[in-house]
Amino acid sequence: MVGKVLTRNRNITERLKNDYSLIGYESLSEEEISELLQYCESKIEDYIESRGGRIWAHRSKSAGYVSGSVRYNLLKRAKSRCELCGITADQKALEIDHIIPRNKGGSDEESNFQVLCYSCNASKRDKDDTDFRDVLESYNHREQSCTFCRISEESVLWENELAIGIADKFPVTAGHTLLLPKRHIGDYFDLYKPEKNALDALVLRTKTTLQQQDSTITGFNIGVNSGASAGQTIFHAHMHLIPRRDNDIKNPRGGVRGVIPNKQNYSE
């Protein structure tokens, strides 16, 4: 809940619908932001010490206060990401969740806390004791035997936190690019939502850049091979982005239907 200090001091904050932000916050350095957060935490702790724990009684879903030091440790462990969906703190506010809810006997020990964004926390019922902490760690999973897990930095064309883009070694057309998650996972359908978002971001970035570099590109095929029967040969999920040009083949009608050649062309 936003306090009176923020809502009434319009020279301190600005509002966009129900979201409040400090004016000029984006211009602060990381050190200044850290100092500001520490100052706010200390003021909250002083307030609680003077008023007592009763100020949190209205928060029945997650009653109880999490100290600034414990919150800091939890956010540090989670790398400032939601431990379920992976979204970062600068994209969505993060909250401290009791893994085993208080109404099921859950304690206020640090081991019973996990970091969730407000959306994931709101979706998690007060009778749900699912532990999501291993989800975040799973983003770091790699397989030494996997070709795509051993991609050299020099081969990476595009990169964000969860995905990379590389040139296909056997390109169908000039500019053929592969987009893949950093985590080792065999099937596209097993990707986490944040990974799919990361791949989509790289697809758009690659498409835009290729078209800026090559004005002859007039279309694209986007494809995923899922399973050996669908033609997958490297079992690390990846997407193909294949640039197309006018007249690069005699009859492109049907596009990706050509995975089964005699089904590509069809009549309306």
N, C-alpha and C positions, 0 to 999 in steps of 0.2 A: 504494500500500500504506500502510495506516495505521500510524504509528510507535508505539513503546512509550509515548511521552509522552502520547499521546491515549488509548491503550487502558487504561493502568494508573492514570491520574489521573482518577478518576471525579468528583472535585469540579471538574474543568475541563471535561469533556465529558459528553454524554449519548448514548446509542445507541438507535436504532430499527432492529432487524434488523441489516443490514450498513452502515447509514449512521450516521456520527458527526457531531456538531455541537457547537460551543462553547456552553456554557450562558450564556444572556443575550446571545447574538450579535444577536438581533433588536432589542434595545434600543439598540444602538450607532448613532451617527450615521455619515453617509457619510465624514466626515473621520476618525473613529476607525477605521472599517473600513479605509480607505486606509492609515492609519498601521500598523495591525495587519498588513496584507498586506505592506507594505514591510519591516516588521521581520522577518516570517517569511522573506521572500525573502533578506534580508541574512544571516540565520542559516543558511539553506540554502547560500548562496554561501560563507560562512565554512567550513561543514562540508565542502563539496566541495574547497575550496582546501586544507584540511588532510588530507583523505583521498585525493584524486585521483579521476580519472574512472573508476577500476575499480569504484566503487560502483554504476555503472549497467550493468555488464556483463551482469547477469541479464535486462535488458530488451531481448531480442533483436529484438522487433518495431519498436521505435522507439529503438534505442540512441543514447545521447548526451544531454547535458544542454542545455536551452534556458535561457539566462540570464534573470534577472528583468527586465532592461531590454528584451530582445528580446520576451519574453512580453508585457510591458506594451504595447509598440508593436503587436503582432499583435492583442491583444484590443481595443485602441483602434481599430485599423483596422476590425475586424469589429463594432465597436459592442457588444462583449460578447455576440455571438450566434454560434451555429453557422452556418458559412458554407454548409452544405447544407440543414438543415431549418429554421433560423431560430430555434430555441429559445434562450432567454436563459440567462445564467450562473446566475441565481438559481433556475432551474427544473431545470437539469441541468449537471453539471460539464463544463467545456470543456477540451479537450486540444489540444496543438500537433501537427499532422500534417505529415509530409514529403509533399509533393505527388508528387514522384518519389522512391520509396522508396530508402533507402540501398543495399539490395541490388541496385538497378538503376542505381547510380551517382549517386543524388541527393545534393546537398550540404547543408551546414548554413547556407547563405546564407538571409537573411530572405525573399528572393524565392521560396524553395522551401518555405515554410511556409504552412499555412492553419489556421484555427481550426475544429475540429469537436467536437461534443459526444461523450461517451464512447460513445454508442450508434452514431452515424454512423462514428466512428473504428474501432470494433470491426467494423463491417460492411464497411469498406473494406479489401480484402486488401492484403498487402504487395507484390503485383505490380500493383496498380491505381495509375495515375498521373493520375487524373482531377482536374482543377483546378476546384474549386467556388467560387472566390472571386467570380466574377461573379454568382452566384446572389443573394448578399446585396444587391449594388448594384441588381439588377433590381427589387427591391421599391420602388425610388424612381421607376420608369418611369411617366411621365404623357404624355398626348397632348393638346395644346392644342385640337385640333378636337373632342375628346370632351366631350359634355355632362356626364357623370359625373365626369370629371377636373377639371371647373371648378366643382364644387359649392361654394357659399359656406359659410363657417363658420356663418353664421346658420341655414342650412338643415339642419345636422347635428343629429339627435336623439340619436344614440348614437355612441360612438367607442371603439375600442381601437387598439393600435399598427398593426394591419394592415387594419382594416375600419371602415366607417361605416354608420349607418342614417339614412335620410331618409324623409319622408312621400311617398307616391306622389302625383304631381300630378293623376292621374285615378283616384282610389280606387274600387275595386270595392265596398268597404264602409268604414264609419268606422274609422279606425285602420290602414288598409292601409299597410304599411311596406315599403320596399326596403332590403335589406342588400347592400352591395357592397364589394369589395376596394379599397383605396387604389391599388394598382398597376393600371395599365391592362393589361387582358388580356381578350380577346374572349369566351372560352368558359369556362363553369364547369369543364369537364373538364380545362382547362389550368392550373387553380389549383394552387399549392403546398399541401402538407398544412397548414403553419402558417396559411395564409390560410383554408382550410376550417375549421380549428379556431376561428379568430377570428370567422368568420361564424356558426358554431354558437353561440358564446358570446353574440353579439349577438341571435341569434334567441331564445334562452332569456331574455335580459334583456328584450327587447321584449315577448315573450309574457307574462312575469310582470307587467311594469308595466301593460300594457293591461288585464289581468284585474283588477289592483288598482284601476285607475281606472274600469273599466266592468264591473259585475257581470252585465250582459246577455250578455257574450261567453261562449259555451258550446263553441266549437270553433275550429279554424284550418285553413286550407289553406296549404300551403307549396309553392311552385312555382318552377321554373327554366325559362326558355325558352332553348334551345340551338340556334341556327341559324335562318335566315330561315324555313325550312319549318315550324319549331316556333313561329313567331310572334315571334321576337326582332327588335326594331326598333332598339335601342341596343346596339351591339356592344362593350359593357363588361360583363363578367359580373356578374349580380346575381340575388338571390333575392327572391321575393315572399312576404310573410307577411300573409295576409288573414284578419282576424277573422270568425268566423261566429256567428250568433245564431239561436236557435230560430225557425223559421218565416220566416227572411229570404227564402227562396224556397219555392215550393209543394212541391217534391220534391227534396231535396238528395242523394238516394241516388246513389251512383256518384262523387260529388265530382270529383276531377281528371280522371276519365274524360270529363268534359264538354268537354275541349279538342276533341273530335270529337263534336258535339252528339248525333247519333243513336246514339252508343255509351255515353252516360252511364248510361242506365237499362238494367238487365240482370236476367235472371231466374236464380234459383239452380237 
